[in-house]
């Protein structure tokens, strides 16, 4: 039996995929262009004539469905982070064939950064729904900003630092407009806000319905400060708690990891929070801390924050420690399949 391992790089485009495979010595074995269709890609993998086959492709629009289709037909499939592939994106000649060949070389040498993925399934739909909900929320916030900017531009008095927008306040502000044309335009802008608001509510109803299938969401909701949106958000964006081996990786995913730069043993920049990851999860942990800290009754999150204030060098660090603790508790109970226990926070 031929047990030689071959390494194939795939440069995927909407219509065609260029594939280059090399042997353990780095010599080219096969070069082929295949239509970017599941049946054609599977046929190529099934009919590959040489030993064991490992495949690498870069993260992108088509990566997940291509990987889902091909994974059962190859010995190993890797999706890698294109941001770290300097060999592919730098250098002289650059085309689809050389890119595929360089990806195969990276796979053979192990010089790539893998990206976690799992086959397309219901969890992927859940995550897509949540992202659609977040887009609607951002669209609503932008529409509110456009309305308030326009009202101030035409002389409507809106107190600086006023409380959150509400439709009642919006109508009160619009009622101050004397010009009919300006009022009509402002009312149209308010209709945009209403549309995005109703659309986000509709999407979230679907999220909550699908969320009934995932036990961890009900446990997240038991943590002080974690509401319906936060509990569903964490479950949807993480997808699988086992994708992370260490809590530091979870912190980075939630934009709560600290990064610094040094050269020759000397620091060249101040420590700061890593910007990679989901800012929505960082904001969720902040809102959870804020809600629990301002609660009238004592709770475990509030107590942890008070204890951290005594230990930490600043209130900001104490707050960040509490945010990380919230994230860590959510991740660990989900990963270990445990019920939430307030006494173990």
Legacy VTK file of the C-alpha trace (Angstrom):
# vtk DataFile Version 3.0
C-alpha trace
ASCII
DATASET POLYDATA
POINTS 345 float
0.000 0.000 0.000
1.237 3.479 -0.924
1.372 5.517 2.296
3.281 8.496 0.880
1.709 11.761 1.971
1.062 14.408 -0.647
0.235 18.048 0.066
-2.252 20.017 -2.027
-2.828 23.762 -2.016
-6.121 25.147 -3.306
-6.608 28.681 -4.607
-10.392 29.059 -4.620
-12.407 31.470 -6.733
-16.130 31.734 -7.458
-16.003 29.806 -10.745
-12.756 27.817 -10.714
-10.277 26.405 -8.211
-6.588 25.917 -8.992
-5.001 22.929 -7.221
-1.292 22.176 -6.928
0.012 19.075 -5.148
3.559 18.243 -4.106
5.299 15.175 -2.694
7.262 14.926 0.605
10.353 16.302 -1.155
8.493 19.381 -2.371
8.394 18.296 -6.005
5.266 19.116 -7.979
3.061 16.096 -8.607
-0.107 17.484 -10.091
-1.554 20.749 -11.311
-5.226 21.009 -12.103
-8.030 23.530 -12.516
-11.420 22.340 -11.281
-14.825 24.075 -11.354
-15.721 25.364 -7.880
-18.559 22.895 -7.427
-18.906 20.317 -4.684
-19.283 17.360 -7.044
-16.198 18.301 -9.109
-13.992 18.934 -6.072
-15.081 15.661 -4.439
-14.428 13.814 -7.696
-10.897 15.228 -7.814
-10.193 14.170 -4.216
-11.670 10.675 -4.657
-9.674 10.026 -7.806
-6.366 11.418 -6.580
-3.925 8.626 -7.479
-1.113 9.058 -4.938
-1.144 7.804 -1.331
-2.469 9.955 1.504
-3.693 13.441 0.700
-3.592 16.551 2.874
-5.262 19.751 1.635
-4.884 23.391 2.635
-6.926 26.435 1.640
-7.080 30.004 2.846
-9.957 31.377 4.886
-12.407 33.216 2.657
-15.925 33.334 1.297
-15.940 29.788 -0.085
-13.605 28.132 2.426
-16.160 26.666 4.830
-18.473 25.006 2.341
-15.556 23.709 0.267
-13.974 22.246 3.406
-17.293 20.727 4.491
-17.676 19.032 1.122
-14.104 17.754 0.797
-13.173 16.811 4.377
-14.660 13.263 4.228
-12.617 12.485 1.095
-9.123 13.549 2.214
-6.890 12.456 5.065
-6.533 15.975 6.488
-7.937 19.365 5.591
-6.682 22.695 6.939
-8.084 26.205 6.618
-5.339 28.741 7.274
-5.261 32.435 8.126
-4.286 34.414 4.980
-3.057 37.353 7.087
-0.020 35.312 8.171
0.847 33.864 4.764
3.611 36.257 3.740
5.050 33.611 1.393
1.852 33.653 -0.669
1.166 37.368 -0.776
4.713 38.670 -1.179
7.382 37.942 -3.711
7.751 38.358 -7.441
5.413 36.378 -9.636
1.897 36.063 -8.269
-0.922 34.139 -9.896
-3.363 31.389 -8.984
-0.943 28.553 -9.766
1.962 29.970 -7.779
-0.393 30.799 -4.875
-1.685 27.218 -4.789
1.885 25.873 -4.974
3.041 28.117 -2.103
0.091 26.996 0.023
1.107 23.379 -0.566
4.654 24.237 0.540
3.369 25.902 3.711
1.324 22.806 4.513
4.317 20.518 3.962
6.524 22.675 6.198
3.853 23.314 8.828
4.411 27.077 8.420
0.815 28.271 8.614
-1.690 29.468 11.203
-4.751 27.189 11.241
-8.256 28.628 11.533
-10.859 26.717 13.498
-13.825 25.485 11.490
-16.545 22.871 11.603
-18.856 21.508 8.873
-21.872 23.566 7.886
-24.778 22.702 10.172
-27.475 24.287 12.336
-24.846 26.088 14.438
-23.701 27.939 11.343
-27.262 29.122 10.709
-27.494 30.236 14.345
-24.306 32.275 13.997
-25.449 33.778 10.685
-28.733 34.847 12.264
-26.878 36.498 15.119
-24.603 38.381 12.714
-27.671 39.540 10.797
-29.161 40.770 14.089
-25.960 42.665 14.911
-25.991 44.285 11.462
-29.560 45.448 12.036
-28.613 46.921 15.419
-25.700 48.798 13.854
-27.981 50.036 11.061
-30.489 51.265 13.639
-27.762 53.071 15.600
-26.500 54.722 12.404
-30.049 55.802 11.495
-30.503 57.352 14.957
-27.233 59.225 14.567
-28.296 60.542 11.154
-31.634 61.741 12.547
-30.139 63.548 15.550
-27.425 65.104 13.372
-30.047 66.379 10.936
-32.254 67.757 13.715
-29.342 69.642 15.261
-28.379 70.919 11.798
-31.785 72.586 11.355
-31.809 74.050 14.846
-33.758 71.526 16.910
-32.504 71.544 20.475
-31.344 68.080 21.582
-29.551 68.196 24.946
-25.953 66.980 24.755
-25.493 63.743 26.661
-29.249 63.124 26.728
-30.434 59.666 27.634
-30.851 56.896 25.090
-33.019 57.482 22.041
-36.655 56.456 22.251
-39.418 56.802 19.702
-41.306 59.084 22.102
-38.315 61.453 22.325
-37.843 61.292 18.574
-41.428 62.399 17.972
-41.051 65.188 20.547
-37.927 66.465 18.789
-39.615 66.351 15.382
-42.624 68.244 16.748
-40.314 71.254 17.310
-39.771 71.634 13.557
-41.761 74.500 12.048
-40.981 73.855 8.375
-43.224 71.265 6.721
-40.521 69.945 4.368
-37.966 69.558 7.149
-40.538 67.794 9.331
-41.456 65.425 6.491
-37.829 64.466 5.924
-37.241 63.971 9.656
-40.310 61.713 9.847
-38.913 59.637 6.978
-35.648 59.270 8.874
-37.649 58.145 11.907
-39.355 55.539 9.712
-35.929 54.108 8.862
-35.227 53.720 12.578
-38.609 52.028 13.058
-37.895 49.610 10.201
-34.502 48.540 11.593
-35.972 48.246 15.103
-38.829 45.981 13.997
-36.531 43.971 11.755
-34.059 43.339 14.604
-36.900 42.199 16.872
-38.106 39.806 14.191
-34.618 38.347 13.703
-34.076 37.947 17.434
-37.342 36.018 17.788
-35.886 33.483 15.358
-32.630 33.429 17.338
-34.463 32.726 20.602
-36.491 29.965 18.983
-33.387 28.230 17.645
-31.560 28.906 20.917
-33.962 26.546 22.720
-31.895 23.709 21.209
-28.742 24.762 23.072
-28.679 24.024 26.813
-25.833 26.390 27.641
-27.875 29.519 26.862
-30.188 28.970 29.836
-27.129 28.539 32.092
-25.508 31.736 30.806
-28.681 33.647 31.636
-28.291 32.708 35.319
-25.145 34.842 35.597
-25.910 38.330 36.977
-25.837 40.912 34.194
-26.175 38.402 31.348
-29.460 38.979 29.545
-31.170 37.234 26.612
-29.032 38.957 23.972
-25.739 38.311 25.770
-26.446 34.634 26.432
-27.434 33.966 22.811
-24.568 36.106 21.477
-21.854 34.179 23.321
-23.249 30.808 22.222
-23.691 31.879 18.598
-20.269 33.451 18.034
-18.194 30.839 19.891
-20.057 27.929 18.229
-17.982 25.291 20.043
-16.175 25.802 23.381
-13.695 23.018 22.584
-12.139 25.087 19.807
-10.106 26.833 22.543
-7.586 24.993 24.705
-6.791 27.878 27.074
-8.784 30.737 28.524
-6.235 33.210 27.164
-7.386 32.200 23.678
-10.989 32.946 24.650
-9.960 36.359 25.980
-8.293 37.137 22.663
-11.421 36.030 20.798
-13.387 38.524 22.943
-10.869 41.396 22.519
-9.867 41.167 26.182
-6.286 39.924 25.759
-3.387 42.266 26.555
-0.657 42.703 23.933
2.693 44.475 24.119
5.733 44.939 21.899
9.383 44.853 22.818
12.767 44.897 21.109
16.171 44.042 22.588
14.491 43.518 25.932
13.007 47.021 25.935
9.324 47.826 25.632
8.552 49.801 22.467
4.844 50.369 23.093
2.400 50.525 25.946
0.350 47.494 26.825
-3.074 47.570 25.254
-6.045 45.350 24.540
-5.800 43.250 21.405
-8.131 44.479 18.668
-8.466 41.046 17.080
-11.671 39.195 17.862
-15.300 40.131 18.372
-15.861 43.535 19.897
-19.494 42.553 20.488
-18.379 39.974 23.054
-16.190 42.528 24.795
-19.168 44.909 24.888
-21.403 42.111 26.190
-19.060 41.440 29.105
-18.882 45.181 29.822
-22.671 45.505 29.927
-22.861 42.445 32.178
-20.335 43.985 34.580
-22.139 47.339 34.524
-25.539 45.795 35.174
-24.290 43.552 37.993
-22.197 46.309 39.596
-25.139 48.738 39.628
-27.642 46.193 40.927
-29.271 47.119 44.247
-28.771 43.631 45.616
-25.448 41.888 46.195
-24.418 39.287 43.655
-21.349 37.225 42.877
-20.208 39.405 39.965
-20.468 42.556 42.060
-18.564 40.920 44.918
-15.801 39.726 42.563
-15.453 43.261 41.192
-15.192 44.761 44.692
-12.538 42.209 45.662
-10.675 42.934 42.426
-10.757 46.683 43.153
-8.798 46.037 46.333
-6.194 43.959 44.514
-5.856 45.734 41.164
-3.812 48.858 40.488
-6.804 50.743 39.088
-10.562 50.512 38.774
-10.158 49.983 35.033
-8.018 46.888 35.602
-10.517 45.645 38.183
-13.313 46.063 35.689
-11.371 44.241 32.956
-10.566 41.431 35.399
-14.294 41.104 36.094
-15.118 41.058 32.386
-12.570 38.285 31.827
-13.985 36.370 34.782
-17.480 36.525 33.287
-16.171 35.257 29.944
-14.134 32.511 31.621
-17.096 31.281 33.687
-19.333 31.134 30.604
-16.718 29.289 28.562
-15.684 26.793 31.264
-19.200 25.750 32.289
-20.115 25.234 28.635
-16.921 23.313 27.874
-17.267 21.075 30.931
-21.032 20.598 30.602
-21.756 21.961 34.068
-24.700 23.765 35.625
-24.028 27.326 36.796
-23.245 27.570 40.499
-23.123 31.124 41.968
-20.899 29.935 44.836
-18.182 28.905 42.347
-18.059 32.147 40.368
LINES 1 346
345 0 1 2 3 4 5 6 7 8 9 10 11 12 13 14 15 16 17 18 19 20 21 22 23 24 25 26 27 28 29 30 31 32 33 34 35 36 37 38 39 40 41 42 43 44 45 46 47 48 49 50 51 52 53 54 55 56 57 58 59 60 61 62 63 64 65 66 67 68 69 70 71 72 73 74 75 76 77 78 79 80 81 82 83 84 85 86 87 88 89 90 91 92 93 94 95 96 97 98 99 100 101 102 103 104 105 106 107 108 109 110 111 112 113 114 115 116 117 118 119 120 121 122 123 124 125 126 127 128 129 130 131 132 133 134 135 136 137 138 139 140 141 142 143 144 145 146 147 148 149 150 151 152 153 154 155 156 157 158 159 160 161 162 163 164 165 166 167 168 169 170 171 172 173 174 175 176 177 178 179 180 181 182 183 184 185 186 187 188 189 190 191 192 193 194 195 196 197 198 199 200 201 202 203 204 205 206 207 208 209 210 211 212 213 214 215 216 217 218 219 220 221 222 223 224 225 226 227 228 229 230 231 232 233 234 235 236 237 238 239 240 241 242 243 244 245 246 247 248 249 250 251 252 253 254 255 256 257 258 259 260 261 262 263 264 265 266 267 268 269 270 271 272 273 274 275 276 277 278 279 280 281 282 283 284 285 286 287 288 289 290 291 292 293 294 295 296 297 298 299 300 301 302 303 304 305 306 307 308 309 310 311 312 313 314 315 316 317 318 319 320 321 322 323 324 325 326 327 328 329 330 331 332 333 334 335 336 337 338 339 340 341 342 343 344
